[in-house]
Amino acid sequence: MIEGVTNLLRQFHKMQGEMKKIQEQIAREEITGSSGGEMVKVTINGRFEVVDVQLDRKVLEENEVNMLENMIVAAMNNAIAKMQELVKEKMKEFTGGLNLGELGIPGLFS
């Protein structure tokens, strides 16, 4: 019995190490979202921090501040959705397809 618990703890520690590696890898990833036919591009990292914003000069020439603001928001949301999908895929690889949301951890891996 104690040997089984010891083996389980070893496996748990190994999984913790692997999870930390995946989290570090995801943190280094960068994803670019866009809107307005790619006239606005926003790049975020795996920590969901905005690291770059690119605006096509045509958008600036039109002086439509409201439109530009909406396009920036749309590009950011697009980048976030892409990063969430990347995180979801990485977690699937780690868990072997096991849905951890079903184990009472909703939102974290779903």
Residue, then its C-alpha position, 0 to 999 in steps of 0.5 A: m500500500i505504501e509503495g503504491v502511494t510512493n509511486l503515485l507521489r513520484q508520478f505526481h511530481k513528474m507531472q508537476g515538472e512536465m506541467k511547469k515546462i508546458q506553462e513556460q513554453i506557452a508563456r513564450e508563444e506569441i499569437t497575432g490576431s487581426s481585424g479589418g482585413e488585417m489592417v489592424k494586428v495585435t500580438i499577444n504572448g502566452r501570458f495574454e499580454v499585448v506585445d505589439v500593435q500594427l496599424d495599416r496607414k490607411v486606417l490612420e488616414e481615414n480619421e475614423v477613431n471609433m472604427l479604429e478603436n473597434m478594430i483594435v478590440a476585435a484584433m485583440n479578441n481574435a488574438i486571445a481566442k487563438m491563444q486560448e485554442l493553443v493553450k487548449e491544444k497544449m493541455k490536450e497533449f499533456t493530458g492525453g485528451l483527458n478533459l480536466g474540466e470534467l474532473g472539477i477544474p472548469g475554465l482552467f483547461s476547457 
